């Protein structure tokens, strides 16, 4: 193992291809996850993932399910590439002594990968969440306006529905954040993102490596296509559910526009306390099954592309099994 060299450009390309394919497949579920996590008690518009997607299509059309997808498709390439390549790099560095990686070293490599990826993940999530949640805010205001009109029909003056606010674009959001808060505006929720992504990678990468190894026909041979896919799905789902409480807090902290009578938060601990006090412990599992459904195929596809070594084939390079 010590004499093997990894091709960083190839790993980056593989990670980018995997991210693009995966996000295209699962983005509507991710939108439902964001909206479910952001709705608070007393302001519930959606009862489940399917209810959220049906109402989204009815009110915003089919492409309403892909609001924010452009941001993800643009930034998921460097995000997934950094994550997968960093894990590969750290695993290689930690195995230079020729010994098999211990569980602790596998977790250490995952920790390094999760820490590196937040450079891209935080601004990507910041912009994506605003775009995804805009439809929920608009629907809530429309519902409340309709209720106000019904209650005001007995009065002398009927209420007039306010015109819908224009929905922001990623470019507008970026410009406004940079103008008002500087670069720090794009990194709001950085601590919460680290608390989600570092534990995720610590769980995911060692679990995937060991599950994938179970399917290897012989030592030194790569696992079959379906084994890499299933290992990525299982490891991704397990890690996603494990860190979902941090994902709920992160989503709430990064949301700039609040619905009517919804709580505001000053930081991670303040957010966690208010969620626990006002919504109960089960609120930390909001969107957990959506997140599992997003992460499972996302990382399953990612690991298949990555372990098939598509970029190495295109570049004419020998493929190295980490």
C-alpha positions as CSV (number, residue, x, y, z in Angstrom):
1,X,0.0,0.0,0.0
2,X,2.8,2.4,0.8
3,X,4.1,2.5,-2.8
4,X,0.7,3.4,-4.3
5,X,0.1,6.9,-5.4
6,X,-3.4,8.5,-5.8
7,X,-4.3,10.7,-8.7
8,X,-5.9,13.8,-7.1
9,X,-7.3,15.2,-10.3
10,X,-8.9,11.9,-11.1
11,X,-10.5,11.7,-7.6
12,X,-11.8,15.3,-8.0
13,X,-13.3,14.5,-11.3
14,X,-14.9,11.3,-10.0
15,X,-16.4,13.2,-7.0
16,X,-17.8,15.9,-9.3
17,X,-19.4,13.4,-11.7
18,X,-20.9,11.5,-8.8
19,X,-22.3,14.7,-7.2
20,X,-23.9,15.9,-10.3
21,X,-25.7,12.6,-11.0
22,X,-26.7,12.1,-7.4
23,X,-28.2,15.6,-6.8
24,X,-30.2,15.5,-10.1
25,X,-31.9,12.3,-8.9
26,X,-32.7,13.2,-5.3
27,X,-33.1,17.0,-5.1
28,X,-37.0,17.1,-4.7
29,X,-36.6,14.9,-1.6
30,X,-34.0,17.3,-0.2
31,X,-36.4,20.2,-0.8
32,X,-39.1,18.4,1.2
33,X,-36.6,17.8,4.0
34,X,-35.7,21.5,4.3
35,X,-39.4,22.6,4.4
36,X,-40.3,19.9,6.9
37,X,-37.4,20.8,9.2
38,X,-38.2,24.5,9.1
39,X,-41.9,24.4,9.9
40,X,-42.6,24.9,13.5
41,X,-45.5,23.9,15.8
42,X,-48.7,25.9,15.0
43,X,-47.5,26.7,11.5
44,X,-47.5,23.3,9.9
45,X,-48.3,23.3,6.2
46,X,-47.0,19.8,5.4
47,X,-47.8,16.5,7.2
48,X,-45.2,14.3,5.3
49,X,-42.7,14.2,2.5
50,X,-45.3,13.2,0.0
51,X,-47.8,15.9,1.2
52,X,-45.0,18.5,0.8
53,X,-44.1,17.4,-2.7
54,X,-47.8,17.3,-3.9
55,X,-48.5,20.7,-2.5
56,X,-45.3,22.1,-4.0
57,X,-46.2,20.8,-7.5
58,X,-49.8,22.2,-7.1
59,X,-48.7,25.7,-6.0
60,X,-45.3,26.1,-7.8
61,X,-45.4,23.6,-10.7
62,X,-43.2,20.7,-11.4
63,X,-40.0,22.7,-11.4
64,X,-40.9,24.2,-8.0
65,X,-39.4,20.9,-6.6
66,X,-36.1,22.0,-8.1
67,X,-35.8,25.4,-6.5
68,X,-32.2,25.9,-5.5
69,X,-31.0,23.0,-7.7
70,X,-28.8,25.3,-9.8
71,X,-26.8,26.2,-6.7
72,X,-26.4,22.6,-5.7
73,X,-25.5,21.5,-9.2
74,X,-22.9,24.3,-9.4
75,X,-21.3,23.7,-6.0
76,X,-21.8,20.0,-5.5
77,X,-19.0,19.2,-7.8
78,X,-16.3,20.8,-5.7
79,X,-18.1,19.8,-2.5
80,X,-18.3,16.1,-3.2
81,X,-14.9,16.1,-4.9
82,X,-13.2,17.7,-1.9
83,X,-15.0,15.3,0.5
84,X,-14.1,12.1,-1.4
85,X,-10.7,13.2,-2.4
86,X,-9.8,14.4,1.1
87,X,-10.9,11.1,2.6
88,X,-8.8,9.2,0.0
89,X,-5.8,11.4,0.6
90,X,-6.0,11.0,4.4
91,X,-6.4,7.3,4.2
92,X,-3.4,7.1,1.9
93,X,-1.3,9.2,4.3
94,X,-2.4,7.1,7.3
95,X,-1.5,3.8,5.6
96,X,2.0,4.7,4.5
97,X,3.4,2.3,7.0
98,X,2.0,-0.6,5.0
99,X,-0.3,-1.7,7.8
100,X,-4.1,-2.1,7.5
101,X,-6.0,0.9,8.6
102,X,-7.4,0.6,12.1
103,X,-10.9,1.8,12.8
104,X,-9.5,4.9,14.6
105,X,-7.4,5.9,11.6
106,X,-10.4,5.4,9.3
107,X,-12.4,7.7,11.6
108,X,-9.6,10.2,11.6
109,X,-9.5,10.2,7.8
110,X,-13.3,10.8,7.8
111,X,-12.9,13.6,10.3
112,X,-10.4,15.3,8.0
113,X,-12.6,14.9,5.0
114,X,-15.6,16.4,6.8
115,X,-13.6,19.4,8.0
116,X,-12.3,20.1,4.5
117,X,-15.6,20.0,2.8
118,X,-17.3,22.7,4.8
119,X,-15.3,25.3,2.8
120,X,-17.8,24.7,0.0
121,X,-20.7,23.1,1.9
122,X,-21.6,26.1,4.1
123,X,-22.2,28.7,1.4
124,X,-23.9,26.1,-0.8
125,X,-26.3,25.1,2.0
126,X,-26.9,28.8,2.9
127,X,-28.0,29.7,-0.5
128,X,-29.9,26.5,-1.2
129,X,-32.0,26.7,2.0
130,X,-33.2,30.2,1.2
131,X,-34.3,29.2,-2.3
132,X,-35.9,25.9,-1.1
133,X,-37.8,27.5,1.8
134,X,-39.1,30.5,-0.2
135,X,-42.1,28.5,-1.4
136,X,-43.1,27.4,2.1
137,X,-43.0,31.0,3.4
138,X,-45.1,32.2,0.4
139,X,-47.6,29.4,0.9
140,X,-47.9,30.2,4.6
141,X,-48.5,33.9,4.0
142,X,-51.1,33.1,1.4
143,X,-52.9,30.7,3.8
144,X,-52.9,33.3,6.6
145,X,-54.1,36.0,4.1
146,X,-57.0,33.8,3.0
147,X,-58.0,33.1,6.7
148,X,-57.9,36.9,7.4
149,X,-60.2,37.6,4.4
150,X,-62.7,34.9,5.6
151,X,-62.7,36.3,9.1
152,X,-63.1,39.9,7.8
153,X,-66.0,39.3,5.5
154,X,-68.5,40.4,8.2
155,X,-66.8,43.7,8.6
156,X,-67.2,46.9,6.6
157,X,-63.8,46.6,4.8
158,X,-62.8,43.3,3.3
159,X,-59.1,42.6,3.6
160,X,-57.0,42.9,0.5
161,X,-54.4,40.2,-0.2
162,X,-50.9,41.6,-0.3
163,X,-49.0,41.1,-3.6
164,X,-46.6,38.1,-3.4
165,X,-43.0,39.1,-2.8
166,X,-40.7,38.3,-5.6
167,X,-38.7,35.2,-4.9
168,X,-34.9,35.7,-4.7
169,X,-32.3,34.2,-7.0
170,X,-29.0,32.8,-5.9
171,X,-27.2,35.7,-7.4
172,X,-29.3,38.3,-5.6
173,X,-28.9,36.4,-2.3
174,X,-25.1,36.2,-2.7
175,X,-24.9,39.9,-3.6
176,X,-27.1,41.0,-0.7
177,X,-25.3,38.8,1.8
178,X,-21.9,40.1,0.7
179,X,-23.1,43.7,0.8
180,X,-24.7,43.5,4.3
181,X,-22.5,41.0,6.1
182,X,-19.4,40.4,4.0
183,X,-18.0,36.9,3.3
184,X,-19.1,35.9,6.8
185,X,-22.7,36.1,5.6
186,X,-22.2,33.2,3.3
187,X,-20.7,31.2,6.2
188,X,-23.5,31.7,8.7
189,X,-24.0,28.4,10.5
190,X,-20.4,27.2,9.9
191,X,-20.2,25.7,13.4
192,X,-23.4,23.8,13.0
193,X,-22.3,22.6,9.6
194,X,-19.0,21.3,11.1
195,X,-21.0,19.6,13.9
196,X,-23.1,17.8,11.2
197,X,-20.5,17.0,8.5
198,X,-17.5,16.0,10.7
199,X,-19.5,13.3,12.7
200,X,-21.2,12.3,9.4
201,X,-17.9,11.6,7.8
202,X,-16.5,9.9,10.9
203,X,-19.5,7.4,10.7
204,X,-19.9,7.2,7.0
205,X,-16.4,6.5,5.6
206,X,-15.2,3.7,8.0
207,X,-18.7,2.1,7.8
208,X,-18.6,2.2,4.0
209,X,-15.0,0.9,3.8
210,X,-15.8,-2.1,6.0
211,X,-19.1,-2.9,4.3
212,X,-17.5,-2.7,0.9
213,X,-14.7,-4.9,2.0
214,X,-17.1,-7.6,2.9
215,X,-18.0,-7.9,-0.8
216,X,-14.5,-8.2,-2.1
217,X,-14.0,-11.6,-3.9
218,X,-10.3,-11.7,-2.8
219,X,-7.7,-9.5,-1.1
220,X,-6.7,-6.7,-3.4
221,X,-9.6,-7.0,-5.8
222,X,-12.3,-4.4,-6.0
223,X,-15.8,-5.1,-4.9
224,X,-18.6,-5.7,-7.5
225,X,-20.7,-2.8,-8.7
226,X,-23.7,-3.6,-6.6
227,X,-21.7,-4.1,-3.4
228,X,-20.2,-0.6,-3.7
229,X,-23.7,0.8,-4.3
230,X,-25.4,-1.0,-1.4
231,X,-22.5,-0.2,0.9
232,X,-22.8,3.5,0.0
233,X,-26.6,3.4,0.5
234,X,-26.4,1.7,3.9
235,X,-23.5,3.7,5.3
236,X,-25.1,7.0,4.0
237,X,-28.5,6.3,5.5
238,X,-27.0,5.3,8.9
239,X,-24.8,8.4,9.1
240,X,-27.5,10.7,7.9
241,X,-30.0,9.6,10.6
242,X,-27.3,9.7,13.3
243,X,-26.5,13.4,12.6
244,X,-30.0,14.6,11.8
245,X,-30.4,16.6,15.1
246,X,-27.5,18.8,14.0
247,X,-28.9,19.1,10.5
248,X,-32.2,20.4,11.9
249,X,-30.4,23.0,14.0
250,X,-28.2,24.0,11.0
251,X,-31.2,24.4,8.7
252,X,-33.0,26.6,11.3
253,X,-29.9,28.8,11.8
254,X,-29.2,29.3,8.1
255,X,-32.8,30.3,7.3
256,X,-33.0,34.1,6.9
257,X,-36.7,34.5,6.3
258,X,-39.0,33.4,9.0
259,X,-42.7,32.5,8.8
260,X,-45.3,34.3,11.0
261,X,-44.7,33.7,14.7
262,X,-41.7,31.5,14.1
263,X,-38.8,31.5,16.6
264,X,-35.5,33.3,15.9
265,X,-32.2,32.0,17.2
266,X,-28.9,33.5,18.3
267,X,-26.7,30.4,18.0
268,X,-26.5,26.7,18.1
269,X,-27.2,26.2,21.8
270,X,-30.0,28.7,21.8
271,X,-31.6,27.0,18.8
272,X,-31.3,23.5,20.3
273,X,-32.8,24.7,23.6
274,X,-35.8,26.4,21.9
275,X,-36.5,23.4,19.7
276,X,-36.4,21.1,22.7
277,X,-38.6,23.4,24.8
278,X,-41.2,24.4,22.2
279,X,-41.4,21.3,20.0
280,X,-40.1,18.4,22.0
281,X,-37.2,16.0,21.4
282,X,-38.9,14.4,18.3
283,X,-38.4,17.7,16.5
284,X,-34.7,16.8,16.1
285,X,-35.8,13.9,13.9
286,X,-37.8,16.1,11.5
287,X,-36.9,15.2,7.9
288,X,-34.8,12.3,9.1
289,X,-36.3,9.8,6.6
290,X,-36.2,12.4,3.9
291,X,-32.5,12.9,4.6
292,X,-31.9,9.1,4.6
293,X,-33.7,8.8,1.2
294,X,-31.5,11.6,-0.1
295,X,-28.2,10.4,1.2
296,X,-28.6,6.7,0.5
297,X,-28.8,7.0,-3.3
298,X,-26.6,10.1,-3.4
299,X,-23.6,8.3,-1.7
300,X,-24.5,5.0,-3.3
301,X,-24.1,6.6,-6.8
302,X,-21.1,8.5,-5.6
303,X,-19.2,5.5,-4.4
304,X,-20.1,3.5,-7.6
305,X,-18.7,6.3,-9.8
306,X,-15.7,6.7,-7.5
307,X,-14.8,3.0,-7.2
308,X,-15.4,2.4,-10.9
309,X,-12.7,5.0,-11.5
310,X,-14.4,6.7,-14.4
311,X,-12.0,9.6,-14.4
312,X,-9.0,7.3,-14.3
313,X,-10.3,5.6,-17.4
314,X,-10.9,8.8,-19.2
315,X,-7.4,10.1,-18.3
316,X,-5.7,6.8,-19.0
317,X,-4.4,6.5,-15.5
318,X,-4.1,3.3,-13.4
319,X,-6.8,3.1,-10.7
320,X,-5.7,2.7,-7.1
321,X,-8.0,1.1,-4.5
322,X,-7.6,3.0,-1.2
